[in-house]
Amino acid sequence: MATLKNQTLLITGGSRGIGEAIALRAARDGANVVIAAKTERTHPKLPGTIHSVAAAIEAAGGKALAIRCDIREEAEVAAAVAQAVAHFGGIDLLVNNASAISLTGTLDTPMKRFDLMFGVNVRGTFLVSQACLPHLKKSANPHILTLSPPLNMDPRWFGPHVAYTMAKYGMSQCVLGMAAEFANEGIAINALWPRTVIHTAALAMIPGVDPARCRTPQIMADAAHAILTTPSRARTGAFLIDEDVLRAAGVTDFERYAVQPGMKLLPDLFL
């Protein structure tokens, strides 16, 4: 498999969970990894900061740059991208990982939470992509990978949590539109989503999810790596599932990704 050595990856919201796993997988190749997230101090209930992940990236063999950035704020995003380019000389890969969640119905979704989901998920994805695109155009193998689900207008995906679904689908629509817009420039713009529930610290805060029936973030990290090392003109505008990507790359043992091997896995809520 190809390598990300000396490639510069900017990832949003990478201070823990899936984002951290993707960052560390790239670091093991010797990539330059920019962590752009808000968490500078440890959360009382959630481990990880941009600085702890930066240290882990360096320990894994990569080069790290930790930037405190609220991706809802245009000036902060512009400054973060400029700092990344000044530090590493460009941007080759963008992973839109940052996301806000609220699995609530219409009457139980405060507008403050609605605005947060749309600000981070939709506005943030669009804004960071927009800021990185001029630099991605200069890369030999440019990719944008957004962690969002396949688009499906079946009402069953909207009914239980319409606000969250709209916000995640907004990220997916960025993939759909930008892939078409920039296809002729050779920038691969794709989406990645897990087949099963992924066990992260944030998920542990949602009641009723049995961690033993989940997979670890490493499956998403390995799938992201397989996508980002693919020639950028080979595939764009695709809504990819982690398991399918890895099967196509020759992976046959998926038990290694299980939190508890042998357990029946929980399918992701959008699949």
N, C-alpha and C positions, 0 to 999 in steps of 0.2 A: 504494500500500500504506500502511496506517496506520503510525503511528510510536510509539516507546517514549519519546518526549521527556517528561522529568519523572517517568517511572515508576521505581519502586525495585525493582531486581532483586537478589536474593541468590542467589549461585551457590557451590556447594561444590566444593572441589578445583579452583579455576580458575587455578592458577598457571602452567599451560602447556597445550598441546595443544588439544583440542576446547573445554574450559572457557574457556580464554583467548580463543579465536576467538569464542565466543558472547558473552563479556563485551565484547569490542571492537566487535562488530556492534551491540550495544545502545548502547554509548558513542557511536557515530557518529550515533545518533538524538538524543543529549543525555540519555540515561538516567542515573540514579543507580545505581551498581553496587557491591555489597558482595561482596568476595572473601573467603570464609571457607575457609581451608585451613591446612595445617600448615607449609608451606615458607616459612620466614623467611630462610633462608640458601641459597645456590645449592648444589644437589646436585652431587657430583663428575661424574656422568654425565648429569644431566638439567638443562637450563637453566630459568630462571624462578623467581621468588619472588612472594609476594603483593604485595610492594612494587614490583617491576619491572612487574607487570601493572597495579597501581594507577596508576603513572606513565604507562603506555601508554594507559590509559582516559582520563586527564585530557588527554593529548595528542590523543586522538581526538575530544574534544568532550564527554565525559561527566564526571560527578563520581564520585569513587572513595572507598571506605572499605576498607582492608585490615585484616582481623581474623585473627589467628592462632587457629585453632580445630581441635581434634581432634573430629570429629563422632561419635566413639564415646563421648565423655564428656558426660553430661547437663548438668553444671554449665557446661561450656564452651559448649555449644550455647545454653543459656538466656542466658548472658551475651552471646554474639555477637548473638543476635536482639534482645535488649534494647538493645544498643549501636547496632545498625542502625536500630531504631525511633526511638531518641533522636536520632540524627544526621540522619536523613532524614524522620522524621515518620510512617513506616509501611513496610509491605512489600506490593508489588503482585504480584510474580512470584518464584517459587522455581524454580531449576534444580538438581535433584539429579544432579550430574555426578560427584562423587567416587566412586571405585571402586578396588578392589584385584583383581588378577588373578593366577592361577596355572594355566596350561594343563597340568596334571599329572593323571595317573591316581591311583587310590585309594592304591596302595602308595607313590607318590612325592609325596604331599601331606602334609607335616608338619602336626601339629595346630596349631602356631603360625600357619602360613599359613592353614589352614582358619578359625581363629578371627579372623584379620585380615580375610579376605574377608567373613565373616558380620558382623563388627563394623562394618566400613565400609559394605558394600553393603546389607545388610538392616537392621541396627540403625540405622545412620547415616541411611539414607533415611527410615525410620519416625520417628526422633527429630527430625530437622530439619523434616520435614513437620508433625509434631505441634506443634512450637514455633512454626512460622510460621502455622499455620491460623487462630488467633484474630485475627491481623493481616490475613491475606488476606480474611477475612470482611468487613472494613471497606473493601476496595478496590472501585473501580468496575469493574475488569476483571481479576479475580484468576486466576492460572494457577499450577499446579505442573506442571513438565515434568521427567520422569525419563528419564535415558538408559539404557534397558534394552530387551531384545529382546521380540518377540512370544512369548507363551506357547505352547508346543507340546510335548506329552508324548511325542512320538516318541523312542524310546530312542537314536536316532543323535545327538541333541543332548546326551545325558548321558554316553554311553559313554567318549568320549575324555578328559573332564575333569568328572567328576560334581560335585565340590565347587564348582568355579567356576560351572557351570550352575545349581546350586541357589541359589547366592548371587545371581547375576544375575536368576534367576526370582523370587527373593524381592523384589527391587526391583519387578519387573513385577506381582507380586501386591499390593504396596502400591498401585500404580496402579489395579488392578482393584477392590480393596476400597474404597479411599478415594473413587474416582470415584462408586461407588454410594452411599456413605455421605453425600457432600456434594453430590450432584447437585442437590437441591432448593435449595441455597444459592447456586447459580450459580458455583461454583468449578470451573474446568476443570482436570482432572487427567488428563494424557495421558503416553504414552511415545514416545520418539523413538529410532530405531536406524538405522545406515547400511546401505545396500544393498551397499557394497563396503568393503574394508579401508581405514581412514583412516591416513595416514602421520603419526605423531607421534613425538616424541623417545622416549617410553616404548616405542612399538612397535619402534623401532630396536634396542632391547635384546633383542628376541625373534629368535633366529636363524632363517634360512630364509625371511624375508619380503622380497620384492623391492620396494623403495620405488617403482620405476618403474611398478608395476602397481597402485598405490594412488591414492586421491583425497586432496586436502588437507582439513584441518579446516574450511575455509570453507564447504563444502557443508552441513555440520551446523549451522554458525552461521547460514547463510541460511535453512535449514529451520526452525530454532528460532525465528528472528525471525518467519517467516511464521505459525508456530503461536501465538506469544505476542501477536501483534497481531490475532489473530482474536477476535471477541466471545466471552467466556468461556461464555456459555450456548449457543453454537452447536455445541460438540463436547466431549464428555468421555468418559473410559474407552476412548480409542482407542490402538491400538498402531501408530504411524505410522512410515513409512520415508522417509528424507530425500529420495530421488529422487521418490517419489510426491507428497510435499508440494509440492515445487518445480514439478513438472509441473502440478499443480492450480493453482498460482499463476502459471502462464504461462511458466515457464522452459523453453526448448527447447535451449539450448546447454550441455551438460554437460562438454564438453571443457575448459572453463576451470577445472574443478575437478580435472582430472587432474594428477598429478605430472609425468607425461610423456605428453602427448596422443598418441593413436593406439595406445597399448599396450592389450592385453587386460587388463581389470581383475580383481582377485581378489575373489570374493564374500565377504561377511562370514561368519564361522564359524557364526553362528546362522541363516543364510539359505541 
